[in-house]
Amino acid sequence: MSNSAIEARRVAAISRGVGVVTQIYAERAENAELWDAEGKRYIDFAAGIAVVNTGHRHPRVIAAVKQQLERFTHTCHQVVPYENYVGLAERLNQAVPGDFAKKTIFVTTGAEATENAIKIARAATGRSAVIAFAGGFHGRTFMGMSMTGKVAPYKIGFGPMMPEVYHIPFPAELHGATVEASLAALDRLFKADVDPSRVAAFMIEPVQGEGGFYEAPRSFMAALRALADQHGILLIADEVQTGFARTGRMFAMERTGVAADITTMAKGLGGGFPIAAVTGRAEIMDAPGAGGLGGTYGGNPIGVAAAHAVLDVIADEGLCARAEQLGARLKQRLQSLAADVPQIADIRGPGFMNAVEFMKPGTKTPAPDFANQVRARALEKGLILLSCGVHGNVIRFLSPLTIGDEIFSEALDILEDSLRECAAEA
């Protein structure tokens, strides 16, 4: 069946609110390669939006899932619990940054994780206000989109957002938002809008995902940690997109020099199977009463089994170091093109969570059309890319960390050809 035939069925059958980036329909995938319904091969630099960090269908993940399928698929942990849930919690309690006792809960999606982090923070502090950041993304549920610092397309048409959610600028010097300016905005917020004694939590991505792959400066994270301690505010790190070796560390917060009180995670944890988690200081995680947290599918045994295998693969295959190697090669190739592609305004990102931002040559005007042109040209040549950023002028690179060197080189060649061709046509 052709892609176009399936696309026509999709348009007729599925809400337009579920947007799609490409009109190619997956038939099968293996590691960093994907084949569509027409048999065309693609190199996947999206990885399901940083989900299959360990590659499509990693043999160890598939084996773990098959083994669990032979035992049981669902009991609801709140009814009949199971050991692999407990064991995975123990592993995350050790892996998440912070030299203190921790506890964990499992849910199903990143949005659920951020929602539950706020529930836990409110229960622990007795406060209700939340401070998040412009450009941040925390999910499409009502609290998630309220904390998200981007109106289009996430908030349009959905009515009033949740109360007592405030935003300040995320420090991104390319756009004039310095660390000092962000901290000054927070100070003004405390003076004009919300008493810090009413604030339950700061919610921050250590590297913004949908917002454009801007990395929070170490000095900013240190200042935020100090303010949190000063005012009794909890620091929540949203590691949904940054987690599990993507940034060259198991968690991006390891690069900041500070530890969050609560960490949310999903995506890369399950290697393609739905699972999400919230890990935090033990006394904070114990604040909600019994029954206040959970969910029917939370910590589903299939997802838990996959997550155990993912953690094994990351350790055994050295994927944190691999992320650093891949990111360095990608950024070096992009930097070599900067003189010939004047739209390139910035190349950034830790580990293999990298991005290139485009501006109109000689200006500070975002160039989303150029970004979309490059993405479309690469897709024609067999490379799947994603855009992001408040202005839609950023291309992000999220291939599996297990990608082979030969295929990675092929992808870089496609990227270079696409950039050069689009720059010549501009």
C-alpha positions as CSV (number, residue, x, y, z in Angstrom):
1,M,0.0,0.0,0.0
2,S,1.3,3.5,-0.8
3,N,2.1,6.2,1.7
4,S,-0.4,8.5,0.0
5,A,-3.2,6.0,0.3
6,I,-2.7,5.6,4.0
7,E,-2.4,9.3,4.4
8,A,-5.8,9.8,2.8
9,R,-7.2,7.3,5.3
10,R,-5.5,9.1,8.2
11,V,-7.0,12.5,7.2
12,A,-10.5,11.0,7.1
13,A,-10.2,8.9,10.3
14,I,-8.0,10.8,12.8
15,S,-8.4,14.1,14.5
16,R,-6.4,16.9,12.8
17,G,-5.2,17.7,16.4
18,V,-2.8,14.8,16.1
19,G,-0.3,16.5,13.8
20,V,2.3,14.5,11.9
21,V,5.7,15.6,10.7
22,T,6.1,13.3,7.7
23,Q,3.7,11.5,5.4
24,I,5.8,8.3,5.3
25,Y,4.3,5.3,7.1
26,A,6.6,2.9,9.0
27,E,6.6,-0.7,8.0
28,R,9.6,-1.9,10.0
29,A,12.7,-0.5,11.8
30,E,16.0,-1.7,13.0
31,N,18.5,0.3,15.1
32,A,18.8,3.6,13.3
33,E,17.1,2.6,10.1
34,L,13.4,2.6,9.1
35,W,11.5,1.3,6.0
36,D,8.2,2.8,4.9
37,A,5.1,1.2,3.5
38,E,6.6,1.5,0.0
39,G,9.9,-0.1,0.9
40,K,12.0,3.1,1.0
41,R,14.8,3.1,3.6
42,Y,15.4,6.1,5.9
43,I,18.0,6.9,8.5
44,D,16.1,7.9,11.6
45,F,17.4,11.1,13.3
46,A,14.3,11.5,15.3
47,A,14.3,8.2,17.3
48,G,10.6,8.6,18.2
49,I,11.5,12.0,19.8
50,A,14.4,10.7,21.9
51,V,12.6,7.5,22.8
52,V,14.7,4.8,21.2
53,N,18.1,6.0,22.4
54,T,19.1,2.3,22.4
55,G,17.9,1.9,18.8
56,H,14.8,0.4,17.3
57,R,14.2,-3.2,18.5
58,H,17.4,-3.6,20.4
59,P,17.8,-7.3,20.8
60,R,18.2,-7.2,24.5
61,V,15.1,-5.0,25.0
62,I,13.1,-7.3,22.7
63,A,14.4,-10.4,24.6
64,A,13.4,-8.9,28.0
65,V,9.9,-8.0,26.7
66,K,9.4,-11.5,25.2
67,Q,10.5,-13.1,28.5
68,Q,8.0,-10.9,30.4
69,L,5.2,-11.7,27.9
70,E,5.6,-15.4,28.8
71,R,5.1,-14.6,32.5
72,F,2.3,-12.0,32.7
73,T,1.4,-8.7,31.1
74,H,-0.7,-6.8,33.6
75,T,-2.0,-7.1,37.2
76,C,-2.0,-3.4,38.2
77,H,0.8,-2.9,40.6
78,Q,-1.6,-1.4,43.1
79,V,-3.6,-4.6,43.2
80,V,-1.0,-7.4,42.8
81,P,2.5,-5.9,42.8
82,Y,5.6,-7.5,41.2
83,E,9.3,-7.5,41.9
84,N,10.6,-6.0,38.7
85,Y,8.8,-2.7,39.5
86,V,10.6,-2.6,42.9
87,G,13.9,-3.5,41.3
88,L,13.6,-0.7,38.7
89,A,12.7,1.8,41.4
90,E,15.9,0.8,43.3
91,R,18.0,1.2,40.1
92,L,16.6,4.7,39.4
93,N,17.0,5.7,43.0
94,Q,20.7,5.0,42.6
95,A,21.1,6.5,39.1
96,V,19.2,9.9,39.5
97,P,21.6,12.6,40.7
98,G,21.6,13.6,44.4
99,D,23.4,12.3,47.4
100,F,20.3,11.6,49.5
101,A,17.8,8.8,50.0
102,K,15.3,8.6,47.1
103,K,12.0,6.9,46.2
104,T,10.3,6.4,42.9
105,I,6.8,6.0,41.3
106,F,6.0,4.8,37.8
107,V,3.4,6.1,35.5
108,T,3.0,5.8,31.7
109,T,3.8,9.1,29.9
110,G,6.0,12.1,30.4
111,A,3.0,14.3,30.9
112,E,1.8,12.1,33.7
113,A,5.3,12.3,35.3
114,T,5.3,16.1,35.3
115,E,1.7,16.2,36.6
116,N,2.6,13.8,39.4
117,A,5.7,15.8,40.2
118,I,3.6,18.9,40.9
119,K,1.1,16.8,43.0
120,I,4.0,15.6,45.1
121,A,5.6,19.0,45.4
122,R,2.3,20.5,46.5
123,A,1.7,17.8,49.1
124,A,5.2,18.1,50.4
125,T,5.2,21.9,50.7
126,G,1.6,22.8,51.4
127,R,2.0,25.4,48.6
128,S,0.3,25.7,45.2
129,A,2.2,28.1,42.9
130,V,4.6,26.8,40.2
131,I,7.3,28.7,38.3
132,A,8.3,27.4,34.8
133,F,10.1,28.9,31.8
134,A,9.4,30.4,28.5
135,G,10.0,27.9,25.7
136,G,9.7,24.9,28.1
137,F,7.6,21.9,27.2
138,H,6.0,19.7,29.9
139,G,3.2,17.9,28.2
140,R,-0.3,18.3,26.8
141,T,-2.4,17.7,29.9
142,F,-3.9,20.8,31.5
143,M,-1.1,21.2,34.1
144,G,1.5,20.1,31.5
145,M,0.4,22.7,28.9
146,S,-0.1,25.4,31.6
147,M,3.6,24.9,32.5
148,T,4.6,24.8,28.9
149,G,6.0,28.1,27.8
150,K,4.8,28.0,24.2
151,V,1.3,29.0,23.1
152,A,1.2,27.6,19.5
153,P,0.2,24.9,19.0
154,Y,-0.1,23.6,22.6
155,K,-2.5,26.1,24.2
156,I,-4.6,27.5,21.3
157,G,-8.3,26.9,21.7
158,F,-8.2,25.1,25.0
159,G,-9.5,27.8,27.3
160,P,-8.1,29.0,30.6
161,M,-4.9,27.4,31.9
162,M,-4.4,26.1,35.4
163,P,-4.1,28.9,38.0
164,E,-0.9,29.9,39.8
165,V,1.5,28.9,37.0
166,Y,4.1,31.6,36.2
167,H,6.8,31.9,33.5
168,I,10.1,33.7,33.4
169,P,12.6,33.8,30.5
170,F,14.9,30.8,30.0
171,P,18.5,32.0,29.6
172,A,19.4,31.8,25.9
173,E,22.0,34.5,25.1
174,L,21.4,34.1,21.3
175,H,18.0,35.7,21.9
176,G,19.2,38.3,24.4
177,A,18.1,36.4,27.5
178,T,21.1,36.4,29.8
179,V,21.4,34.6,33.1
180,E,21.2,38.0,34.8
181,A,18.1,39.0,32.9
182,S,16.4,35.7,33.8
183,L,17.2,36.1,37.5
184,A,16.1,39.7,37.4
185,A,12.7,38.6,35.9
186,L,12.4,36.0,38.8
187,D,13.1,38.8,41.3
188,R,10.4,41.0,39.7
189,L,8.0,38.1,39.8
190,F,8.5,37.6,43.5
191,K,7.9,41.3,44.0
192,A,5.0,41.8,41.7
193,D,3.0,38.6,41.4
194,V,3.7,35.8,43.8
195,D,5.2,35.6,47.3
196,P,8.0,33.0,47.2
197,S,6.5,31.5,50.3
198,R,3.6,30.4,48.2
199,V,5.7,28.7,45.5
200,A,5.8,24.9,45.6
201,A,8.3,24.3,42.8
202,F,10.5,25.5,40.0
203,M,9.9,23.3,36.9
204,I,12.8,23.3,34.5
205,E,14.4,21.3,31.7
206,P,18.2,21.3,32.1
207,V,18.3,21.4,28.3
208,Q,15.1,22.6,26.7
209,G,13.6,20.1,24.2
210,E,10.8,21.5,22.1
211,G,12.0,25.0,23.1
212,G,15.2,24.7,20.9
213,F,17.8,22.6,22.7
214,Y,19.1,25.5,24.8
215,E,21.3,24.3,27.7
216,A,20.7,26.0,31.1
217,P,24.1,27.5,32.2
218,R,25.7,26.1,35.3
219,S,25.7,29.5,36.9
220,F,21.9,29.8,36.4
221,M,21.2,26.3,37.8
222,A,23.4,27.1,40.8
223,A,21.5,30.3,41.4
224,L,18.1,28.6,41.0
225,R,19.2,25.9,43.5
226,A,20.2,28.6,46.0
227,L,16.9,30.5,45.6
228,A,15.0,27.2,46.0
229,D,16.9,26.5,49.3
230,Q,16.4,30.0,50.5
231,H,12.7,30.1,50.0
232,G,11.8,26.4,50.7
233,I,10.9,25.8,47.0
234,L,11.4,22.4,45.4
235,L,13.6,22.2,42.3
236,I,12.0,19.8,39.7
237,A,14.2,18.7,36.7
238,D,12.2,17.6,33.7
239,E,14.5,15.0,32.2
240,V,11.9,13.5,29.9
241,Q,13.8,14.3,26.7
242,T,17.3,14.7,28.2
243,G,17.5,11.5,30.2
244,F,19.2,8.2,29.6
245,A,22.6,9.0,28.0
246,R,21.3,11.5,25.5
247,T,23.4,14.4,26.8
248,G,26.5,12.3,27.4
249,R,25.4,11.6,31.0
250,M,22.7,9.4,32.3
251,F,20.9,12.5,33.3
252,A,21.5,16.1,32.1
253,M,21.5,17.4,35.6
254,E,24.8,15.7,36.2
255,R,26.3,18.4,33.9
256,T,24.9,21.3,36.0
257,G,26.7,20.6,39.4
258,V,23.4,20.7,41.3
259,A,20.8,18.1,42.2
260,A,17.1,18.4,41.8
261,D,14.7,17.5,44.6
262,I,12.4,15.7,42.1
263,T,13.3,14.3,38.6
264,T,10.8,13.4,35.9
265,M,11.6,10.9,33.2
266,A,10.0,8.9,30.3
267,K,10.9,8.5,26.6
268,G,14.4,6.9,26.6
269,L,13.6,4.8,29.7
270,G,11.5,2.3,27.9
271,G,13.3,1.9,24.6
272,G,10.0,2.1,22.7
273,F,7.7,0.8,25.4
274,P,5.5,3.2,27.4
275,I,6.9,3.9,30.9
276,A,7.6,7.0,32.9
277,A,8.8,7.8,36.3
278,V,9.2,10.3,39.1
279,T,12.1,10.0,41.4
280,G,12.8,12.3,44.3
281,R,13.9,12.8,47.9
282,A,12.4,10.0,50.0
283,E,10.7,12.3,52.5
284,I,9.2,14.4,49.6
285,M,8.0,11.4,47.7
286,D,6.3,10.1,50.8
287,A,4.3,13.3,51.3
288,P,1.1,12.1,49.4
289,G,-1.1,9.7,51.3
290,A,-1.6,6.1,50.3
291,G,-3.7,6.0,47.1
292,G,-2.9,9.6,46.2
293,L,-0.5,8.5,43.4
294,G,-0.6,5.7,40.9
295,G,-2.6,4.6,37.8
296,T,-4.0,1.5,36.3
297,Y,-1.1,1.1,33.8
298,G,1.5,2.9,35.8
299,G,4.7,0.7,35.8
300,N,3.2,-1.9,33.4
301,P,5.4,-5.0,33.7
302,I,6.2,-5.0,30.0
303,G,7.5,-1.4,30.2
304,V,9.4,-2.2,33.4
305,A,11.1,-5.2,31.7
306,A,12.1,-3.0,28.8
307,A,13.5,-0.4,31.1
308,H,15.7,-2.8,32.9
309,A,17.2,-3.9,29.6
310,V,17.7,-0.3,28.5
311,L,19.7,0.5,31.6
312,D,21.8,-2.6,31.0
313,V,22.5,-1.6,27.4
314,I,23.4,1.9,28.3
315,A,26.0,0.6,30.8
316,D,27.3,-2.3,28.8
317,E,27.6,-0.5,25.5
318,G,29.0,2.7,27.0
319,L,26.3,4.9,25.4
320,C,27.1,8.0,27.5
321,A,30.6,8.1,25.9
322,R,29.1,7.2,22.5
323,A,26.8,10.2,22.8
324,E,29.8,12.5,23.3
325,Q,31.5,11.0,20.3
326,L,28.6,11.3,18.0
327,G,27.7,14.8,19.1
328,A,31.3,16.0,18.6
329,R,31.4,14.5,15.0
330,L,28.0,16.1,14.1
331,K,29.0,19.6,15.5
332,Q,32.3,19.4,13.7
333,R,30.6,18.7,10.4
334,L,28.1,21.5,10.9
335,Q,30.9,24.0,11.9
336,S,32.7,23.1,8.7
337,L,29.6,24.2,6.7
338,A,29.0,27.5,8.6
339,A,31.0,29.6,6.0
340,D,29.0,28.2,3.1
341,V,25.6,28.2,4.8
342,P,25.1,31.7,6.1
343,Q,21.8,30.8,7.6
344,I,23.6,28.9,10.4
345,A,23.4,31.1,13.5
346,D,24.3,28.6,16.2
347,I,25.4,25.0,16.7
348,R,24.9,23.7,20.2
349,G,23.9,20.9,22.6
350,P,25.6,18.6,25.0
351,G,26.4,15.0,24.2
352,F,24.2,13.9,21.3
353,M,21.4,16.3,22.1
354,N,22.4,18.7,19.4
355,A,20.7,21.4,17.3
356,V,21.4,24.0,14.6
357,E,19.6,27.3,14.6
358,F,18.9,29.3,11.4
359,M,18.6,33.0,11.0
360,K,18.2,35.1,7.9
361,P,21.8,35.9,6.8
362,G,23.3,38.9,8.6
363,T,20.3,39.3,10.9
364,K,18.8,38.1,14.2
365,T,15.6,37.2,12.4
366,P,14.6,33.6,12.7
367,A,14.4,31.6,9.5
368,P,11.8,28.9,10.0
369,D,11.2,28.5,6.3
370,F,14.8,27.6,5.7
371,A,14.7,25.0,8.6
372,N,11.6,23.4,7.0
373,Q,13.2,23.4,3.6
374,V,16.3,21.6,4.9
375,R,14.1,19.1,6.8
376,A,12.1,18.4,3.7
377,R,15.1,18.1,1.4
378,A,16.8,15.7,3.9
379,L,13.6,13.6,4.0
380,E,13.6,13.3,0.2
381,K,17.2,12.0,0.4
382,G,16.3,9.5,3.1
383,L,17.1,11.3,6.4
384,I,14.4,11.9,9.0
385,L,14.9,15.2,10.9
386,L,12.8,17.1,13.4
387,S,12.5,20.9,13.9
388,C,11.8,22.7,17.2
389,G,12.1,26.1,18.8
390,V,9.7,28.8,19.7
391,H,10.2,30.2,16.2
392,G,10.4,26.8,14.5
393,N,13.8,27.7,13.1
394,V,15.8,25.0,14.8
395,I,16.6,21.5,13.6
396,R,17.4,19.0,16.3
397,F,19.3,15.8,16.0
398,L,18.2,12.7,18.0
399,S,19.3,9.6,16.3
400,P,19.7,6.4,18.3
401,L,23.0,6.4,20.3
402,T,23.6,2.8,18.9
403,I,23.8,4.0,15.3
404,G,26.7,2.5,13.4
405,D,29.6,4.6,12.2
406,E,28.9,3.8,8.5
407,I,25.3,4.8,8.7
408,F,26.1,7.9,10.8
409,S,28.6,9.0,8.1
410,E,25.9,8.5,5.4
411,A,23.5,10.6,7.5
412,L,26.1,13.4,7.8
413,D,26.6,13.4,4.1
414,I,22.9,13.7,3.4
415,L,22.7,16.5,5.9
416,E,25.6,18.4,4.3
417,D,24.1,18.0,0.8
418,S,20.7,19.2,2.0
419,L,22.2,22.3,3.7
420,R,24.4,23.2,0.8
421,E,21.5,22.8,-1.7
422,C,19.0,24.8,0.3
423,A,21.6,27.6,0.9
424,A,22.3,27.8,-2.8
425,E,18.6,28.1,-3.6
426,A,17.9,30.7,-0.9
